[in-house]
């Protein structure tokens, strides 16, 4: 199913994150994120990244989700501010993805406790 939304960058991100996770290339970033936020554990960060890859960034998941918006028109790009929470690893990613897929520009303020993963 093809949608008017450009999902390719998100699919590619999911593939890169998945490979990085399985090949150990994200180990340093994960370690830094758990040092920055004492509530984050190695397992919780890995679970969050894995969930992004499988539940949000797979082509099927994106296409199925966006199918509900097939009749909507994309509005002219606006600047949308996002203040991200830091209570869970990558919790603000869904907000960022929604803004970008809708054709807007995101101005984000990452949480001081989830800055490593967001950046």
C-alpha positions in Angstrom: 0.0 0.0 0.0 1.4 3.4 -0.9 0.6 6.5 1.0 1.2 10.2 0.3 3.3 10.3 3.4 7.1 9.9 2.9 7.8 6.9 5.2 11.1 6.0 3.6 13.3 8.0 6.0 11.5 6.4 8.9 11.8 2.9 7.5 15.5 3.5 6.9 15.9 4.8 10.5 14.3 1.7 11.8 16.6 -0.6 9.8 19.7 1.3 10.9 18.6 1.3 14.5 17.8 -2.4 14.4 21.2 -3.3 12.8 23.0 -1.0 15.3 21.2 -2.7 18.2 21.9 -6.2 17.0 25.5 -5.5 16.0 26.4 -3.7 19.3 27.0 -0.3 17.6 24.6 1.3 20.0 26.1 0.0 23.2 28.0 3.2 23.9 25.0 5.4 23.3 22.9 3.2 25.5 25.5 3.3 28.3 25.7 7.1 28.1 21.9 7.3 28.3 21.7 5.2 31.4 24.4 7.3 33.0 22.4 10.5 32.2 19.1 9.2 33.5 19.2 6.9 36.6 15.7 5.7 35.8 16.8 4.2 32.5 18.3 0.7 32.5 20.2 -1.0 29.7 17.2 -3.3 29.2 14.6 -0.5 29.1 16.6 1.5 26.5 17.1 -1.6 24.4 13.4 -2.4 24.7 12.5 1.1 23.6 14.7 1.1 20.6 13.6 -2.4 19.6 9.9 -1.3 20.0 10.5 1.7 17.8 12.0 -0.6 15.1 9.3 -3.3 15.2 6.2 -1.4 16.2 6.6 2.0 14.7 9.2 2.1 12.0 8.4 -1.1 10.0 6.9 -0.4 6.6 3.8 -2.4 7.4 3.2 -0.6 10.8 3.7 2.8 9.2 1.4 2.1 6.2 -1.3 0.6 8.4 -1.2 3.5 10.7 -1.2 6.1 8.0 -4.0 4.4 6.0 -6.4 5.9 8.5 -5.3 9.4 7.3 -5.5 8.7 3.6 -8.3 11.2 3.0 -6.5 14.0 4.8 -4.5 16.6 3.0 -1.1 17.7 4.2 -1.1 21.3 5.3 1.6 23.7 4.5 4.6 23.2 6.7 4.3 24.9 10.0 6.8 25.2 12.8 5.6 22.9 15.6 7.2 23.0 19.0 7.7 19.8 21.0 8.8 19.7 24.6 9.9 16.1 25.1 9.5 14.2 28.3 12.3 12.3 29.8 10.6 9.7 32.0 10.9 6.9 29.5 13.6 6.3 26.8 12.7 7.9 23.5 9.1 8.8 24.7 9.0 11.9 22.6 9.9 10.1 19.3 6.2 9.5 18.4 5.4 13.2 18.7 8.4 14.1 16.5 7.5 11.5 13.9 3.8 12.7 13.7 5.0 16.3 13.2 7.4 15.3 10.4 5.1 12.9 8.6 2.4 15.6 8.5 4.8 17.8 6.6 5.7 20.2 9.4 9.1 21.3 10.8 9.8 20.3 14.4 11.4 22.6 16.9 12.2 20.3 19.8 13.4 20.8 23.3 14.8 17.4 24.4 14.5 16.5 28.0 17.7 17.0 29.9 17.3 13.4 31.0 16.9 11.9 27.6 19.2 14.1 25.5 21.6 11.4 24.5 19.0 9.2 22.8 17.1 12.1 21.3 20.3 13.6 19.7 
